[in-house]
Amino acid sequence: SILCMLRHRIHSAEAKGIQLPFDSVPKMLSSLSNITQTIFPDGGYFSEIVGKKKELFEGLEIPFPEPEMNIEYEEDAATEAED
């Protein structure tokens, strides 16, 4: 379903005449797949989005990920419940 949503955004961008920085869906997926989140005790931070990846986010109207502060992950809650 995520691939369908991405293809819809790609076709919408192309219909609007927006020039995307990659010429194929696999290249776009590859670019988007290496965004990482680093988890610290006070929250999670995403890798910086620059260059062609930034152009892709803007062209497809994808919001940039924001840091997540004071979040609780299911894995942490399960570990605390076991203790």
C-alpha positions as CSV (number, residue, x, y, z in Angstrom):
1,S,0.0,0.0,0.0
2,I,2.9,2.4,0.7
3,L,4.2,1.7,-2.8
4,C,0.8,2.6,-4.3
5,M,0.7,5.8,-2.3
6,L,4.2,6.7,-3.5
7,R,3.3,6.0,-7.1
8,H,0.2,8.2,-6.8
9,R,2.4,11.0,-5.5
10,I,4.8,10.5,-8.3
11,H,2.1,10.6,-11.0
12,S,0.5,13.7,-9.3
13,A,3.9,15.5,-9.3
14,E,4.5,14.6,-12.9
15,A,1.0,15.8,-13.9
16,K,1.8,19.1,-12.2
17,G,5.0,19.4,-14.2
18,I,7.3,18.9,-11.2
19,Q,10.7,17.6,-12.2
20,L,11.8,14.8,-9.8
21,P,15.5,14.2,-9.1
22,F,15.3,10.4,-9.9
23,D,14.1,8.8,-13.0
24,S,12.6,5.6,-11.6
25,V,10.4,4.4,-8.7
26,P,13.1,1.9,-7.5
27,K,15.7,4.8,-7.3
28,M,13.2,6.9,-5.3
29,L,12.4,4.0,-3.0
30,S,16.1,3.4,-2.5
31,S,16.7,7.0,-1.6
32,L,13.8,7.1,0.9
33,S,14.7,3.7,2.4
34,N,18.0,4.9,4.0
35,I,16.4,7.5,6.3
36,T,17.3,6.4,9.8
37,Q,16.0,7.3,13.2
38,T,18.4,7.3,16.2
39,I,16.8,6.7,19.5
40,F,18.2,8.4,22.7
41,P,16.7,8.3,26.2
42,D,15.0,11.7,25.6
43,G,13.6,10.9,22.1
44,G,14.2,10.0,18.5
45,Y,16.1,12.0,15.9
46,F,16.0,11.4,12.1
47,S,19.0,11.6,9.7
48,E,19.3,14.9,7.9
49,I,17.5,15.2,4.6
50,V,19.6,17.1,2.0
51,G,20.4,17.2,-1.7
52,K,18.4,15.0,-4.1
53,K,16.5,13.4,-1.2
54,K,15.3,16.9,-0.1
55,E,14.2,17.7,-3.7
56,L,12.3,14.4,-3.7
57,F,10.5,15.1,-0.4
58,E,9.6,18.6,-1.7
59,G,8.5,17.4,-5.2
60,L,6.3,14.6,-3.7
61,E,5.0,16.9,-1.0
62,I,6.2,14.5,1.8
63,P,6.5,16.3,5.1
64,F,10.0,16.2,6.7
65,P,10.3,13.9,9.7
66,E,10.5,15.8,13.0
67,P,12.3,14.7,16.2
68,E,10.0,12.8,18.6
69,M,10.5,13.8,22.2
70,N,9.3,12.0,25.3
71,I,7.9,9.0,23.4
72,E,7.5,5.5,24.7
73,Y,8.1,2.5,22.5
74,E,6.2,-0.7,22.8
75,E,9.4,-2.6,23.3
76,D,10.3,-0.4,26.3
77,A,6.8,-0.8,27.8
78,A,7.0,-4.6,27.5
79,T,10.4,-4.7,29.1
80,E,9.2,-2.5,32.0
81,A,6.1,-4.7,32.4
82,E,8.3,-7.8,32.8
83,D,10.4,-6.2,35.5
